[in-house]
Amino acid sequence: MRILSKTGLKEFWGKHSKAKLPLEDWWKTVFEANWTNHAELKATYPSADIYKDCYVFNIAGNNYRLIAKVNFKWRMVYIRSIMTHKEYDEGRWEDDC
């Protein structure tokens, strides 16, 4: 899958150093994936949830949340935000989906 963009991840792990390795692992797994549908994504990430047209990925044992839009037809993943679990619970990300 093509992923847009890594800049936000780098900025996030610059502030939250414990997120770096889990986010790099997520990036590598998604980059190597060739998902064509929801079921294939869920086979890779069973804990991924859907909210409207976004996927919510648990990162680092659910310490962080990554919100992304996935276009299976174009094999694209659009990272919308990455946040701590506390920030996620505040719900400010929901309008972006």
C-alpha positions in Angstrom: 0.0 0.0 0.0 1.1 3.6 -0.6 1.0 5.7 2.6 0.6 9.4 2.8 2.6 10.8 4.7 5.3 9.8 7.1 6.0 13.4 8.3 3.2 13.4 10.9 4.5 10.1 12.3 8.0 11.5 12.6 6.7 14.6 14.4 4.6 12.5 16.8 7.5 10.2 17.7 9.7 13.3 18.2 7.4 14.1 21.1 6.6 10.5 22.1 9.8 8.6 21.7 8.2 5.3 22.9 6.0 5.4 19.8 8.8 5.4 17.3 9.4 1.6 16.9 5.7 0.6 17.0 4.9 3.3 14.4 7.8 2.2 12.2 6.5 -1.4 12.5 3.0 -0.2 11.5 4.5 1.7 8.5 6.5 -1.4 7.3 3.5 -3.7 7.7 1.1 -1.4 5.8 3.6 -0.6 3.1 4.1 -4.3 2.4 0.4 -5.1 2.5 -1.7 -5.4 -0.6 -5.2 -5.1 0.9 -8.1 -5.2 -1.5 -10.8 -5.0 1.1 -11.8 -4.6 4.7 -11.5 -8.3 5.5 -7.8 -8.4 4.4 -7.0 -5.4 6.5 -8.7 -7.0 9.5 -6.7 -10.2 8.9 -3.6 -8.1 9.4 -4.9 -5.9 12.1 -7.8 -7.6 13.9 -8.1 -4.8 16.5 -8.5 -2.1 13.8 -11.9 -0.4 14.2 -13.9 1.6 11.7 -15.4 4.9 12.5 -17.3 6.4 9.5 -14.8 6.2 6.7 -11.7 6.0 8.9 -9.8 3.1 10.4 -8.5 3.3 13.9 -5.3 1.4 14.6 -4.1 0.6 18.1 -0.4 1.3 18.4 2.0 0.1 21.1 -0.4 -1.9 23.1 -3.2 0.6 22.7 -1.1 3.5 24.1 -1.5 5.4 20.9 -4.1 5.6 18.2 -3.5 6.1 14.5 -6.4 7.3 12.4 -6.3 6.7 8.6 -8.5 6.5 5.6 -7.9 3.5 3.4 -8.7 3.5 -0.4 -8.5 -0.2 -1.4 -9.1 0.5 -5.1 -6.1 2.8 -5.3 -4.1 1.0 -2.7 -3.6 4.2 -0.6 -3.6 4.9 3.1 -4.1 8.5 4.2 -2.9 9.1 7.7 -5.2 11.6 9.2 -3.8 11.7 12.8 -1.8 10.0 15.4 -2.4 10.6 19.1 -2.2 9.3 22.6 -5.1 7.2 23.9 -6.1 10.2 26.1 -6.2 12.5 23.1 -8.2 9.9 21.2 -10.8 9.7 24.0 -11.4 13.5 23.7 -12.9 12.8 20.3 -11.6 15.9 18.4 -10.4 13.6 15.5 -14.0 12.4 14.7 -14.9 15.4 12.5 -12.1 14.4 10.1 -13.8 11.1 9.3 
